[in-house]
Amino acid sequence: MTPARGGDVPEAEATERVRCGRDGVDDVTVRRADDDATVRRADDGVVIAEFRGRSRSGNESVMAAGSDAPRD
């Protein structure tokens, strides 16, 4: 991992590792995004943070079915 710098654009990817009833464990990896497609830097895509979180689901969906966008 490398530290983030001022002006970096973070890009996160989360993966649900375990789901047991309403409880879950999620791993998140944060990378330095390629913020300028015309200039490729050697450190684009490097990991700047990783963490694990616990989640608890309710009865209502946060995301619209089949969508990557939050529900209105």
C-alpha positions in Angstrom: 0.0 0.0 0.0 1.0 3.6 -0.6 -0.3 6.7 1.0 -2.9 8.9 -0.8 -1.8 12.3 -2.0 -3.7 15.6 -2.4 -5.7 15.5 -5.6 -5.9 11.7 -5.8 -9.2 10.3 -6.9 -10.1 7.2 -4.9 -11.9 4.3 -6.5 -13.3 1.6 -4.2 -14.3 -2.0 -4.8 -16.3 -3.9 -2.1 -16.8 -7.6 -1.9 -19.2 -9.4 0.4 -17.2 -12.2 2.0 -19.8 -13.7 4.3 -23.6 -13.5 4.7 -25.3 -15.2 7.6 -28.9 -14.1 7.9 -29.0 -10.3 8.2 -25.3 -10.1 9.2 -22.4 -9.8 6.7 -18.7 -9.2 6.4 -17.3 -7.0 3.6 -13.8 -6.3 2.4 -13.1 -3.0 0.7 -10.0 -2.1 -1.4 -9.4 1.5 -2.3 -7.2 2.3 -5.3 -5.8 5.4 -6.8 -8.0 5.9 -9.9 -6.8 6.7 -13.4 -8.2 10.3 -13.3 -6.8 11.4 -16.6 -7.2 8.8 -19.3 -4.8 10.6 -21.6 -1.9 10.3 -19.1 -1.0 7.0 -17.6 1.0 7.2 -14.4 2.9 4.3 -13.0 1.0 4.5 -9.7 -2.5 4.5 -11.2 -4.5 1.6 -9.7 -2.2 1.1 -6.7 -3.8 0.2 -3.4 -4.0 3.1 -1.0 -6.3 1.5 1.7 -7.9 -1.7 2.6 -10.5 -2.4 5.3 -13.0 -5.0 6.5 -16.4 -4.0 7.7 -19.4 -5.7 9.3 -22.9 -5.0 7.9 -26.4 -5.6 9.0 -29.2 -5.6 6.5 -32.8 -4.5 7.0 -36.0 -5.4 5.2 -35.6 -2.8 2.4 -33.2 -2.9 -0.6 -30.8 0.0 -0.9 -30.1 -0.6 -4.6 -32.6 -1.0 -7.4 -32.8 -4.5 -8.6 -30.3 -5.1 -11.5 -28.8 -1.7 -11.1 -25.5 -0.2 -9.9 -27.3 3.1 -9.0 -28.9 3.8 -5.6 -32.7 3.6 -5.5 -34.7 6.9 -5.5 
